[in-house]
Amino acid sequence: MSVEEAMKDELTRICRVSDMLCTGHAALRDRYAKLAFALDLFTLGVSTWLVALAFVEPKLNGTLTPFGWDSQIWVGALGTGVFFLTLIQMKTDWKGRSDAHKRTLDVYAEVKREAGYLLSAGEYNHDACQRVFSRYDMAASVGVQIPESEFLSQKQRHLVKVALSKVLDDRPATSLMWLRVRLWWRDTFKADK
């Protein structure tokens, strides 16, 4: 195998792996962003209820307090709830995880784009290829990793996305739900044969 063929094979592999990692990091970025958003909304909702109890007339506290509890106990429970939700936010750091996956996604997307440019040009300049190889290695070393427990499901997500995309190229009005069912049926029951 010549040096040029070896570079082409490595660029093809890097492009394929980077594409799969982009899908995985994008999914994890979105998941953690949704979790952080939901936790923020819940915390704001409980905090708003707590503030409403602090500033309304004591007669109205009874209507804002459920279960027939004493309003002071309910205010204490809400305050404790807000404190607990804040601790969850600090401990899980879903916003930070989302940002880390976004940064890693950006690096892998750039590697994929550059590798694709080199592959489409058909010229495998040693310096240009080395730059892509170095960026790929840097992304793997400084970027956040996809957890081992998530890797196969993220790989599956990517491969299903690619399969759906190929079918949509030929039949753009196809129902995605039915197409997913057909692919699932095909791959689950015909794989054993």
Secondary structure, DSSP 8 states (H G I E B T S, - for coil): --HHHHHHHHHHHHHHHHHHHHHHHHHHHHHHHHHHHHHHHHHHHHHHHHHHHHHS-HHHHHHHSGGG--HHHHHHHHHHHHHHHHHHHHHH-HHHHHHHHHHHHHHHHHHHHHHHHHHHHT---HHHHHHHHHHHHHHHHHS----HHHHHHHHHHHHHHHHHHHHHHH-TT--HHHHHHHHHHHHHHSTT-
